[in-house]
Amino acid sequence: MNTKTKTADLSSGPILKTLAELALPIMASSFLGTAYSITDMARIGTLGSKAVAGVGVGGMFVWLSQGLVTLARMGGQVNTAQCCGRRKYEEARCYAAASVQLTLLFGILFGAVCLLFIHPLLSFFNLKDAGTYETARIYMAITCGLIIFSYLNYTLTGLYTAQGDSRTPFKANLVGLAANMLLDPLLILGVGPFPKLAATGAAIATVTAQVLVLAVLLTEVLRSRSNTNILKNRRIFSPVSAKYYRSIAQIGIPSALQGTVYCMISMVLTRMVSGFGPGAIATQRVGGQIESISWNTADGFGAALNAFVGQNYGAGKPERIRRGYRLSFIVLSLWGVLIAAVFILFPLPIARLFFHEPDVLRTAVGYLMIIGFSEPFMCVELMTTGALSGLGKTSLCSAISVILTGARIPLALLLTRTGLGLSGIWWALTISSIIKGIVFYFAFQTTHRRMFQK
């Protein structure tokens, strides 16, 4: 939000234009996040599949950490958006302060736990290669030990979005990406006077970029002159009423459980994948980064839809919510189909960007072709999660996601024993994503009808 803009009113104006103005910067930020991760993986890929596997395992705990901060971010974002829709900006400021306070607390606690119990945590993956284990240890120590910067960026982005400002997070992430792309070759590969730090360099580059993103977000808060900017004119460490923390927890806990359980299930699957060697782990890690082209886009659009639905729910405009969801569904479905076509038709050129060993290339091609079928359904799932959460229905989202994502484990065990081997795990991911997309779509339709139609 620049120094002259005010909080965006998402409850009026042309729906498609309103959604596009909010969603496009978020989607662009998501693309930056994708480029962020792919830049790291492309550089690390030159070090071999063992290095990629180590970073992948260490990065699993960064992903696990997101479930915890989601409590503060989602609870704060939904409540803030609904208050903005009702024009109750002082209440919105209280929710924002409580959200940031919880974020700081969670960031310190998670970082401390990871540093104190790093060896027991990594032992879960049963890594037999010493080099892979050491890479995972170093990467995890740096990125998780300093996770507080990522946490604050995540929550502040949600709060900016809740008040209709998605441009400021985009600008901040652009600065972070530029820094990451500059530091990666210097610190990972060693250029000029810089030593070759390999995975350590990747971790340092990532955290440094996160610090710069946070600096931009905070600077824009200080520069803002808008009276309705809910991040302005509120002392973050000032106490707020317990009711704000309770309301944040009520909405945020189901989302946090959903994210945490989702990651824990993925960690179990990663342990299963590790039985097929470092190349298989590397494929899962890099494949996930490639897939984030659609995942981050859909998640970014879901964040915009979350704020849109939240404000319109607060303003009492259910028909506008329904129309906004329908337009979003059309856009994201088409995007998912496009990504699916690319993955299925051109898997080898994509895999060659990250891998060089022939056996790993074959594994990566198989992953992309199988996972490609799930892309449109995954986009619908993430978009609908944002919409339902904007209505405050985070418990419903959590129940659907936990049950159907949990089914991946027994399904993977079954399919790997049918002769599919490693491909059975990829098919378990795809089948469950297809089912989740369908179930989430009908869940929104049913919820909207029950809440607003008499």
URSULGI-V305435 format. One record per residue. RES is the residue in three letters. PHI is phi as a letter, one per 40 degrees, with the letter a starting at -180 (* if undefined). D_LAST is the distance of its C-alpha to the last C-alpha in whole Angstrom. Layout:
BEGIN
<<RES/PHI/D_LAST> <RES/PHI/D_LAST>>
END
This chain:
BEGIN
<<MET/*/39> <ASN/c/42> <THR/c/44> <LYS/b/42> <THR/c/39> <LYS/b/36> <THR/d/32> <ALA/c/30> <ASP/c/27> <LEU/c/25> <SER/c/22> <SER/a/24> <GLY/g/26> <PRO/d/26> <ILE/c/24> <LEU/c/27> <LYS/c/30> <THR/c/28> <LEU/c/27> <ALA/c/31> <GLU/c/33> <LEU/c/31> <ALA/c/31> <LEU/d/35> <PRO/c/37> <ILE/c/35> <MET/c/36> <ALA/c/39> <SER/c/39> <SER/c/38> <PHE/c/41> <LEU/c/43> <GLY/c/42> <THR/c/43> <ALA/c/46> <TYR/d/47> <SER/c/47> <ILE/c/49> <THR/d/51> <ASP/d/52> <MET/c/52> <ALA/c/54> <ARG/c/57> <ILE/c/57> <GLY/d/57> <THR/c/60> <LEU/c/61> <GLY/h/61> <SER/c/58> <LYS/c/59> <ALA/c/58> <VAL/c/55> <ALA/c/54> <GLY/c/55> <VAL/c/53> <GLY/c/50> <VAL/c/50> <GLY/c/51> <GLY/c/48> <MET/c/45> <PHE/c/46> <VAL/c/45> <TRP/c/41> <LEU/d/41> <SER/c/41> <GLN/c/38> <GLY/c/36> <LEU/c/37> <VAL/c/37> <THR/c/33> <LEU/d/32> <ALA/c/33> <ARG/c/32> <MET/c/29> <GLY/c/28> <GLY/c/30> <GLN/c/28> <VAL/c/25> <ASN/c/25> <THR/c/27> <ALA/c/25> <GLN/c/22> <CYS/c/25> <CYS/c/26> <GLY/c/23> <ARG/c/22> <ARG/g/26> <LYS/b/27> <TYR/c/30> <GLU/c/32> <GLU/c/30> <ALA/c/30> <ARG/c/34> <CYS/c/34> <TYR/c/31> <ALA/c/34> <ALA/c/37> <ALA/c/35> <SER/c/35> <VAL/c/38> <GLN/c/40> <LEU/c/38> <THR/c/39> <LEU/c/43> <LEU/c/43> <PHE/c/42> <GLY/c/44> <ILE/c/47> <LEU/c/46> <PHE/c/45> <GLY/c/49> <ALA/c/51> <VAL/c/50> <CYS/c/50> <LEU/c/54> <LEU/c/55> <PHE/b/54> <ILE/c/54> <HIS/c/56> <PRO/c/54> <LEU/c/51> <LEU/c/53> <SER/c/55> <PHE/d/51> <PHE/c/52> <ASN/f/55> <LEU/c/57> <LYS/c/60> <ASP/c/62> <ALA/c/63> <GLY/c/63> <THR/c/59> <TYR/c/58> <GLU/c/60> <THR/c/58> <ALA/c/55> <ARG/c/56> <ILE/c/57> <TYR/c/54> <MET/c/52> <ALA/c/54> <ILE/c/54> <THR/c/50> <CYS/c/49> <GLY/c/51> <LEU/b/50> <ILE/c/46> <ILE/d/46> <PHE/c/46> <SER/c/43> <TYR/d/41> <LEU/c/41> <ASN/c/41> <TYR/c/38> <THR/c/36> <LEU/c/37> <THR/c/36> <GLY/c/32> <LEU/c/33> <TYR/d/34> <THR/c/31> <ALA/d/29> <GLN/c/30> <GLY/g/30> <ASP/b/34> <SER/b/35> <ARG/c/38> <THR/c/40> <PRO/d/39> <PHE/c/40> <LYS/c/44> <ALA/c/44> <ASN/c/44> <LEU/c/46> <VAL/c/49> <GLY/c/48> <LEU/c/49> <ALA/d/52> <ALA/c/53> <ASN/c/52> <MET/c/54> <LEU/c/57> <LEU/c/58> <ASP/d/57> <PRO/c/60> <LEU/c/62> <LEU/c/61> <ILE/c/60> <LEU/c/63> <GLY/g/66> <VAL/b/67> <GLY/g/70> <PRO/c/70> <PHE/c/67> <PRO/c/68> <LYS/c/66> <LEU/b/63> <ALA/f/61> <ALA/c/58> <THR/c/59> <GLY/c/59> <ALA/c/55> <ALA/c/54> <ILE/c/56> <ALA/c/54> <THR/c/51> <VAL/c/51> <THR/c/53> <ALA/c/50> <GLN/c/48> <VAL/c/50> <LEU/c/50> <VAL/c/46> <LEU/c/46> <ALA/c/48> <VAL/c/47> <LEU/d/43> <LEU/c/45> <THR/c/47> <GLU/c/44> <VAL/c/43> <LEU/c/46> <ARG/c/46> <SER/c/43> <ARG/b/43> <SER/c/39> <ASN/c/38> <THR/c/35> <ASN/c/36> <ILE/c/34> <LEU/c/38> <LYS/b/40> <ASN/f/41> <ARG/a/40> <ARG/c/43> <ILE/d/42> <PHE/c/44> <SER/c/43> <PRO/c/41> <VAL/b/37> <SER/c/35> <ALA/c/34> <LYS/c/30> <TYR/c/31> <TYR/c/32> <ARG/c/30> <SER/c/27> <ILE/c/29> <ALA/c/30> <GLN/d/26> <ILE/c/25> <GLY/c/28> <ILE/c/30> <PRO/d/28> <SER/c/28> <ALA/c/32> <LEU/c/32> <GLN/d/31> <GLY/c/33> <THR/c/36> <VAL/c/36> <TYR/d/35> <CYS/c/39> <MET/c/40> <ILE/c/39> <SER/c/41> <MET/c/44> <VAL/c/44> <LEU/c/44> <THR/c/47> <ARG/c/49> <MET/c/49> <VAL/c/50> <SER/c/53> <GLY/c/54> <PHE/c/55> <GLY/h/57> <PRO/d/56> <GLY/c/56> <ALA/c/53> <ILE/c/51> <ALA/c/52> <THR/c/50> <GLN/c/47> <ARG/c/48> <VAL/c/48> <GLY/d/46> <GLY/c/43> <GLN/c/44> <ILE/c/45> <GLU/c/41> <SER/c/40> <ILE/d/40> <SER/c/37> <TRP/c/36> <ASN/c/36> <THR/c/35> <ALA/c/32> <ASP/c/32> <GLY/c/32> <PHE/c/30> <GLY/c/27> <ALA/c/28> <ALA/c/28> <LEU/c/24> <ASN/c/24> <ALA/c/25> <PHE/c/23> <VAL/c/20> <GLY/d/21> <GLN/c/21> <ASN/c/18> <TYR/c/16> <GLY/c/18> <ALA/c/18> <GLY/g/14> <LYS/b/15> <PRO/c/12> <GLU/c/13> <ARG/c/17> <ILE/c/16> <ARG/c/15> <ARG/c/18> <GLY/c/21> <TYR/c/20> <ARG/c/21> <LEU/c/24> <SER/c/25> <PHE/c/25> <ILE/c/27> <VAL/c/30> <LEU/c/30> <SER/c/30> <LEU/c/33> <TRP/c/35> <GLY/c/34> <VAL/c/36> <LEU/c/39> <ILE/c/40> <ALA/d/40> <ALA/c/42> <VAL/c/44> <PHE/c/44> <ILE/c/45> <LEU/c/48> <PHE/b/49> <PRO/c/50> <LEU/c/53> <PRO/d/54> <ILE/c/51> <ALA/c/52> <ARG/c/56> <LEU/c/55> <PHE/b/54> <PHE/b/57> <HIS/b/60> <GLU/c/61> <PRO/d/61> <ASP/c/59> <VAL/c/57> <LEU/d/56> <ARG/c/55> <THR/c/53> <ALA/c/51> <VAL/c/51> <GLY/c/49> <TYR/d/47> <LEU/c/46> <MET/c/46> <ILE/c/43> <ILE/c/41> <GLY/d/41> <PHE/c/38> <SER/c/36> <GLU/d/35> <PRO/c/33> <PHE/c/30> <MET/c/32> <CYS/c/30> <VAL/c/27> <GLU/d/27> <LEU/c/28> <MET/c/26> <THR/c/23> <THR/d/24> <GLY/c/24> <ALA/c/21> <LEU/c/19> <SER/c/22> <GLY/c/21> <LEU/c/17> <GLY/g/19> <LYS/c/19> <THR/c/23> <SER/c/23> <LEU/c/21> <CYS/d/23> <SER/c/26> <ALA/c/26> <ILE/c/25> <SER/c/28> <VAL/c/31> <ILE/c/30> <LEU/c/31> <THR/c/33> <GLY/c/35> <ALA/c/36> <ARG/c/38> <ILE/c/41> <PRO/c/41> <LEU/c/41> <ALA/c/43> <LEU/c/46> <LEU/c/45> <LEU/c/46> <THR/c/49> <ARG/c/50> <THR/c/50> <GLY/h/53> <LEU/c/50> <GLY/g/51> <LEU/d/50> <SER/c/48> <GLY/c/46> <ILE/c/45> <TRP/c/44> <TRP/c/42> <ALA/c/40> <LEU/c/39> <THR/c/38> <ILE/c/36> <SER/c/34> <SER/c/33> <ILE/c/32> <ILE/c/30> <LYS/c/28> <GLY/c/27> <ILE/c/25> <VAL/c/24> <PHE/c/22> <TYR/c/21> <PHE/c/19> <ALA/c/18> <PHE/c/17> <GLN/d/15> <THR/c/13> <THR/c/13> <HIS/c/11> <ARG/c/8> <ARG/c/8> <MET/c/8> <PHE/b/6> <GLN/b/4> <LYS/c/0>>
END
